[in-house]
Amino acid sequence: MIDSEIIDLGQVRRWFNKGDNFPTSLNNNAMLCLLKHQESNQTIVIGNLHPEHHPLKDHLKFAQHAFFLEKAAKYIRDNRGDKETLPFICGGDFNSLPISSVMNIYHDENFEELSA
């Protein structure tokens, strides 16, 4: 392991200008790790998160996943050096159905279509 970063998913409240719909007591975390294979020298980023679990708070889960992916994108940009790409694997308990708005983020769906 070369580096790691803990992401406080409770910061999602401040990430949105009007975070009034988000509880102030969020304590979910995510983690990003930069790993390098000793033999091949291949570098990879691994992410793990456990967002809000309440089934009626899809908006909060969506916001936490979007926040995590933005942080992951910055982490990858900051750590890729002169490489064009840096593989990223994400896992965890997403607390969402495969057809949910949350999972659409991971499938390159259009955000504008989701809010229509």
C-alpha positions in Angstrom: 0.0 0.0 0.0 1.4 3.4 -1.1 -1.3 5.7 0.3 -4.8 5.7 1.7 -7.5 8.3 2.4 -10.6 8.2 4.6 -13.6 10.1 3.2 -16.2 11.3 5.7 -19.5 10.8 3.8 -21.1 13.2 6.3 -19.4 16.0 4.4 -22.0 15.6 1.7 -24.2 18.0 3.6 -21.6 20.8 3.0 -20.9 19.6 -0.6 -24.5 20.7 -1.5 -25.2 24.4 -1.1 -28.6 23.6 0.3 -27.9 20.5 2.4 -31.0 21.0 4.6 -32.5 17.6 3.5 -29.5 15.8 4.9 -29.2 14.9 8.6 -26.4 16.5 10.5 -25.4 13.3 12.3 -24.2 11.3 9.3 -21.2 9.1 10.3 -20.7 6.9 7.3 -17.1 6.7 5.8 -15.5 5.6 2.7 -11.8 4.7 1.9 -9.5 4.9 -1.0 -6.2 3.0 -1.2 -3.4 3.3 -3.7 -1.8 -0.1 -4.1 1.3 -1.2 -6.2 1.9 -4.8 -7.1 5.4 -5.7 -6.1 6.3 -7.8 -9.1 4.6 -6.0 -12.0 4.8 -2.5 -10.6 1.2 -2.0 -11.6 -0.6 0.7 -9.5 -4.3 0.5 -8.8 -6.9 2.4 -6.7 -9.3 0.5 -4.6 -12.3 2.2 -3.1 -14.8 0.9 -0.4 -17.9 2.6 1.0 -20.8 2.0 3.2 -23.4 4.7 2.6 -26.7 5.5 4.3 -28.9 2.3 4.6 -32.4 3.6 5.1 -34.6 2.6 2.1 -36.5 5.9 2.1 -33.4 8.0 1.8 -32.4 7.3 -1.8 -31.6 11.0 -2.3 -29.0 10.8 0.5 -27.5 7.5 -0.8 -27.3 9.1 -4.3 -25.6 12.2 -2.9 -23.1 10.1 -0.9 -22.2 8.0 -3.9 -21.8 11.0 -6.1 -19.6 12.7 -3.5 -17.5 9.6 -3.1 -17.0 9.3 -6.9 -16.0 12.9 -7.2 -13.4 12.4 -4.4 -12.2 9.2 -6.1 -11.8 11.0 -9.4 -9.7 13.6 -7.7 -7.7 11.0 -5.9 -7.0 9.2 -9.1 -6.0 12.4 -10.9 -3.6 13.3 -8.0 -2.0 9.9 -8.0 -1.7 8.8 -11.6 1.5 10.8 -12.2 2.5 10.7 -15.8 0.2 7.7 -16.6 -2.8 8.2 -18.7 -5.0 5.9 -16.7 -5.1 4.4 -13.3 -7.4 1.4 -12.8 -10.1 1.8 -10.1 -12.1 -0.9 -8.4 -14.9 0.0 -6.0 -16.7 -2.3 -3.6 -18.7 -2.2 -0.4 -22.2 -2.4 0.7 -24.0 0.0 -1.6 -27.3 -0.4 0.1 -29.1 -0.1 -3.2 -30.9 -2.2 -5.7 -29.2 -2.8 -9.1 -31.8 -0.7 -10.9 -31.7 2.3 -8.4 -30.5 5.8 -9.2 -27.4 5.1 -7.1 -26.3 2.3 -9.2 -26.9 4.3 -12.4 -24.0 6.5 -11.4 -21.7 3.6 -11.8 -23.1 2.8 -15.2 -22.4 6.2 -16.8 -26.1 7.1 -16.9 -27.1 10.7 -17.7 -27.8 12.6 -14.5 -30.2 14.9 -16.3 -32.4 11.9 -17.3 -32.5 10.7 -13.8 -33.9 13.9 -12.4 -36.6 14.2 -15.2 
